[in-house]
Amino acid sequence: MLMLLAVAIILRCTLTSDADFMWARSVYAVDLVMYYLRILQLYLFHLTLGPIVVMFWRMVCCVVDVINVCNVYQRFLLVGGVA
């Protein structure tokens, strides 16, 4: 992860155009997600925060299912509106 952060910093300092700067921002975003996941893994072993993290992950999985159902519903509404 530190190597990915170093790559992001080098890209940020060396690239000058806006299109190239998007690469640096993308690497920063991936690195940040990796850090968050690493911290959440550390909390799993904590007696108090461990169950809370497990409940959070289950809740996120349910939110993804709800978003998928909303997308399917939206497509049906669009098809009905066009027809």
N, C-alpha and C positions, 0 to 999 in steps of 0.2 A: 504494500500500500504506500509505503514511503517512496518507493521508486516511481509509482504512478503520480504521486504528488510532485516529485522532482521533474518528471516529464511535463506536467501541466505548467509548472513555473517556468521551465525553459521555453515551452511553446509561447507562454504569455509574454516573455521578454524578447523573444526573437521574431515573432510574426508581427507584421505591421498592418496588413489590410484587414478589413472587417470580416471578409469571408474566411480568412485564415484564423482570425480570432475566435470564430465559432468552434473550431477544433479544440482550442485551449479551454473554452467554457464547457464543452462536452466532457473533456477529460476531468475537469474539476467536479462536474456533476456526478460522474461515475465514482470518483474517489470519495465524494461526500456520502453517497449511498453505501459504499463499502464500509466507511467508518461508522455510520449509523447501525448497520447490521452487526458489526463487530461489537459495538457497545451493547446492543440488545442481547447478543449471545452471552456477554459477561453477566448481564442481569439475570439470566436464567438460573444461575447457581445461587443467587441471593434468596434467602428464605422468605422475605416479605415481597420483593419485587418479582420473583420468579413466576408465581401464579398470575400476576397482573400482566406480565409480558405474554404468557400463554393465552390469556383471555383476549389480549389486544390482537394477537395474530389470528385467532379464530374470528374475531370481529372484522378484521380486514378481509379475510377470505369471504365472509358473508357480504361485505360491501361490494366486492368484485362481482359476486353472483348477482346482486341487485343491479349493478351497472349494466351487466350483460342483458338482463331481462328488460331493463329500460331501453337499451339499444334495439332489441328485437321489437318491442312495443312501438318505438318511434318509427321503425321501418314499416310496420303494418299501418300506422297512421299516415305515413307519406304515400304508401301505395294506394290506400283508400282515398286519399285526397286527390291523387292524380287521376284515378279511374272515374 
